[in-house]
Amino acid sequence: MSDSDDLFILEDPIFVNKELLEISHLPEEDRIVGRDEEIKQLANAVNPAIFGQSPSNILLYGKTGTGKSLCAKYVSRQLVDTASEEGINAVYAYVDCAQDSTETQSVQTIADSVNTEENDIYIPDKGISTATYYKRLWRILDMHYDVVLIILDEIDKLEDDDILMQLSRAGEAGKIEDCKIGVIGISNKIKYKDRMDERVKSSLCEREFVFPPYDANQLNEIMSARSDAFREGVLEGGVIPRAAALAAREHGDARKAIDILRYAGEIAQSSDMNTVPEDFVVQARERAETDRFRELISGSTPHSRYVLQALTILSVDNAGNGAGDIGFRTTRIYDVYEDICRQEGSDPLSLRRVRDLLKEHAFLDIIEQTRHSGGSAEGSYTEHQLLEDPDVVQQVLEDTIS
């Protein structure tokens, strides 16, 4: 074998600061594009916190990749810095509710993130009751902070409203005395509020903002603002405009646009090229869509994938008949699902359970469900339409269904 140094790239010919293209990266203000008005509105809602007063509770709506989390984190970080200049001790905590979906997980994450080394309050990962986590959280907040902002990202993934009730009424219930709490809830689902407990709704939904999708010009600016992730001269002139046009036409999602740009660079890197040509954008888009969808269904059960495969087969088979604009009834999907189960040597689940699995896919925005009234002859029924590209879904399912 040749020298071990040959195994590794010592100087990357494509990227110079790849972190700028990571979704988790929180950019500086001059890299946040197309959200000036939303940032101003958010800052106005939480502005009282600078003076140690209660910030407004906020709900942010909008499709994935429209800058909701980015703006919420940025405004919270700026508030903490500005409040400090005014002699106010502020802090913010971030909870990914898709990961911490239970009340216990969420309150543990909040307590752990605001805890300090200056006290002897211990926040274990597990092993104590939810009530004990709350008691320790209240003690930490009253001992160390004047204001806390709590960002609940993908708030619609919470199992129930219990933590929202606790946070929104902590002061009123006398749980905390010296610290003010503000909650920023973030959801992709505009109708999320409709299923909230009325008591929570009245105390939590003080301000609501909707983030629209980015247009092609904004996506172009977003990617241009991060183009220094690449070495100078590496990107061909048409790469960013092409990626922006593709992303705007399909979804207006900045995350996907940035993913496309990063994948284009990685394709060039794996091809031993010193530039990123425009042709790589289409390949990068296909890879980004496939990887995103694979991640989305990575934890699903075999039967959940069989149900999705059934809808995909119907969508592909009827592509020439306007299937992109129509849905398929549950019973029709079930018939195809039974065929798949037979092929896989698996006993099919009941029709009722398949309905539940379809609801789960709708919750993940993989499919869209529409209720119809068939009149006295047919009664009401539900149609299911695949929102993802059928070719992408089919490719991923072929890789995951053995």
N, C-alpha and C positions, 0 to 999 in steps of 0.2 A: 504493500500500500504506500502511496505517496505521503509526503509529509502531512501531518494532521492539519496544518494551517490551510491546506488546499480544500478542506471540507467546508470552511466558513468564508463568508464575504466580509473582508476586513474594511472595505470602504464601499458603501452602497452607491451604485451609479445612478439610482433613480430618486431615492428619498433622502432628505437631509433632516427633516423633523416630522416623522410620520405621526406623532402624537396629535398633530393638528387635524388629522383625518379620523380620529377615534371619536365615536359617538359620546363617550363618557367625558371627553375633554370640554371643560368650561372656558370658552374663549374670552378674551378681553373685549371691552365695549366696542372698539373699532372693528371687531370681527363679527359683531351681531348685526345682521342686515335685515332691513324690511320690517322691523318690529319696534320702531321708535314710539309709535302711538301706544302700543300695548304696554311697553315698559313704563311710559308716563302714567298710564292708567293704574298699573300695579303699584307704582311708587306712591301715587296719590292715595291709594286705598290703605297702604300700610304706614303712611307718613306720621300719624300720631305716635307711633312706636319710638320715633327719634326723641320724643320728649317724655318717654316712660309711660305713655298712655296706651289704651287698648287699640291695636290695629283692627281694621275690618277683616272679617272672615271672607274668603273669596273662593269662588268656583271658576276654574278655567276649562273651557270646552274647545274642541277642535280635533281634526284628524291627526293621526300619528305623523310626526315630523314637521309640525307647524310651529315649533319653537316654544311650546308651553313650558316644558320643564326647564329649558335653557333660560328663559326670561325669569321664571320664578326663582331659580337659583341665583341668577345674576342680581336681581333686585334685592333678594334676601342678604346676599353677601355685601352689597353696597350699603344696605340699611345698618348692618352690624358695624361697619366701619364708620359711617356717619354718626350713629348713635354714640359710639365710643368718644368721638370728638366733643359731644355734648354732655359727656359724663354719665351716659346711660349704658349699663351693661346688658347688651343684647346678644342673642345667639339664635341660630336656626338649625333645625334638624330635618333631614330628608329621609323619607320612607318609601321604598319601592313596594307598593301593596301587592303587586303581582308575585313578589317573593315572600313578603311578610303579610299574608292575607288574614291571619287570625288576630283577634284583639291582643292576645298575649304576645305574639311575635312583634306586633307593631309597637306596643308600649315598651317592650324590652329594647327595641332598636332606638326609640326616642330617648329613653333614659340613659342608655349606654353612650349615645352620641353627645349628649349635653353634660355628661358627668365630668368631673374634674379630678385632678390628682391632689387637690387641696383638702379633700375630706376622706372619711373612711367609709363612705357609702358604697357598697359593693353591688354591682349589677351583673349577675351571672348569666350565661347564655340560656340556661334552663334550670329547673329544679326548685323554683319558688312559685307561689300562686300569682295569678294576675293581679289580685288585690295588693299583694306585697310589692309588685313592680310599680303599681300606681303610687303607693305610699312613698316609695323611695324616689320616684320621679318628682312628686310634689315637694318633698324635702329639698332635693337638689335645686329645683327652680326657685323656691323661696329663699334659699341660702345664698345663691350666687347670681341670680339674674333679675333684671327689672322687666324684661320683655323676651318672649320666645316666639319665633315663627316656626310652625310645623308644616312642612310640605308633604302632602300625601299624594304621591304620584300613582296614577291608575287606581284612583280611589274606588272605582266601580268593582275592583277585584276583591275588596274586603268582604268577608263572609257575612258581616252584619254591621249595624250602625253603632254598636256599643262604644267603640273608642271615640266616635264622633260625639256621642252624647257626653262622655266623660270630659273631653277636651273643651267642647263648646260651653259647658256649664260648670267648669271647675271653680271659677271665681264665685259665681252665684251660689254654688253649693258649699262654699267655705273650705274647699280642698286646698286652695292656695290663697295667700293674703297679699303678698308683696310683688308677685310676678304677674304680668299680663300675658295672655295667650292669644295668638292669632293663627288661624288655620288656612292654608292654601290647598284646596283640593283640585286635582287635575284629572280630567276624564276625556276619553275619546268619544264618549257616548253623550250626545246632546240631551237625551231623555233620562239620564242617570237620576236627576233630582226627583223624577216622578215616583221612584220606588223608595225614596228615603222616608224614614219615620217623620211624621208631621212635627214632632217636638224638636227633632234635630234640624229639620228644614227651616223652622222659624228662627233658630239661633245661629245656624251656620251659613245660610245663603244670603248674606248681606249684600255682596257684590258679585256679579257674574259677568265674565268676559268671554267672547268667542274669538278664537284665532282662525282666520281664513287660511286656505292653502297658499303656498308661495306661487307666484307666477314665474315665467321663464327668466325675466330680467332679474328678479330677486334671487333666484337660484344661481344665476350667472354670477351675481355679486357675491353670494355666499361662498361659492367655490373659488372665486378669484381672491377673496379675502384669505383663503387658506392655501393658495397655490404655492406659498413659500414652504410648504411641506415637502415640495420637490426641489431638486437641484435646479439651478438657473438654466434655462434653455431646454430642459428635458421635455416639457409639455409642448406638443405641436399646437399651433394656433387654434385649430378647430375642436380640440378636445373638450374644453369647458363649455363652449356654446352648444355642442352636440349633446353632452351629458345633461345640460340644463333643459334643452328642448325636450329630450326624452322624458325626464322626470316631471316636467311641468305638464306634458301631454297626458301622462298616465296617472299622476297622483299629487303633484305639488308638494312632495315629501322631501324635506331637506336632508333627512337622515339617509334616505335611499340615494339621493343625488351625491352625497359625500361618499357613500359606500361605492357607488359606481366609479367615482374618481379614484378612490383608493385601489379598487380591484383592477382598474385599467393599469395603474402603476405596477401592481403585483404581477399582472400578466406580462408586462414588458420586462420586469425583473426576472421572471422565470424563463423568459425567452432569450435571456442574455443580450437584451437590447439596451442602448444608452438613451433612447428617446421613447416617448409614449405617443404612438400615432393615433389619429382619430378613429381608425378602423377598430381599435381595441375597445372603444366605448360600448359597442353593441355586445361584444363578448362579455364585458364587465357587467353590463346590465343584466344579462341572462344569469351570470354567476351570482350576482347580488340577490336577484329574485329567488333563485333556487336555494341559496344559503339561508336567506331570511325565512322562507317557508319551511325548510328543513328544521330550523330552530323552533319554529312555531309549533310543529307537531311532534317534536322529539320525545316528549313525555307522554304521548297519547297511547292508548291501549290498542292491541291488534284490531278489535272490533270497531273501535273509533275510526281507524284507518280504512277498514273494509267499507264502512258506511260512506266515508269521503270518496273512496275509490268508485263506489256505485254511482254517486252523483257526477263524478268526473267522467266516467264512461258515457253516461247519458249526455253530458255536455259536449263531449268530443263527437259522439255519434250523430248528434243533431246540430253540429256546428254550421252546416249549410242551410239550416232551417231557422236561422235567427235565434239559436239557443243562447246567445249572449244576452238577449233581451227578455228571455222567458225563464220560468222556473219549472220544477218538476214536483209532482205530488209525492207525499210521503210514501204512499202505497206503491208507487212506481219505483221509487228508490229502493224500497224494501225488497221488491221482486229481484232486482239486480243484486242487491246485497246478499240474498239467499243463494244466488248462483255462485257468488264469490266465496261464500262460506263452504259450499260443497267442493269447490275447486281446492280450497285450502284445507279440507278435511276437518272443518270446525263446525260445531253445532251453532246455528244462528240464534241470536237473542230475540226476545219478543218484540213485536211491533212497538209497544209502548217504550221499551228501553231504547230502541233505535230513534224514536222521536226525541228522547232525552239527549242522545248523542248528537243529533242534528242541532238541538238547542245549544249544546256546548260549542259546536263549530260556529254557530251564529254569534255567540258571545265573544269568540275570538276574532270576529270579523272575517272569517274564512268564507262563510256563506251568508246570504241574506234571506230572511224568511218573510213571506207575505201572506196574510190571511185573506181568503176570498169567500164570498157568499155565493153558493151555487143555486140559491133559491129553494123552493120547497122540494124540488126534484132531487137535488144533490146535497143540500145542506152546506155548511161551511167547511172549508178545507184549507190546508197550508201548502204553499209552494216554496221550494228551496232553490235558490240560484247561487251558483258558484261565483264568488267575487274575485278569486285568484285566476291567473292565466291557467286554463286547463292543461296546457302542455307542461307548464312548470310543475303543477300538482302531480300530473301523471309521472313525470320523471322522478320526483322525490318519492312517490309511493312505490314505484318499481324498485327503488333502492332499499326501502324500509320494509316492504312486505315480502317475506320469504316464501 
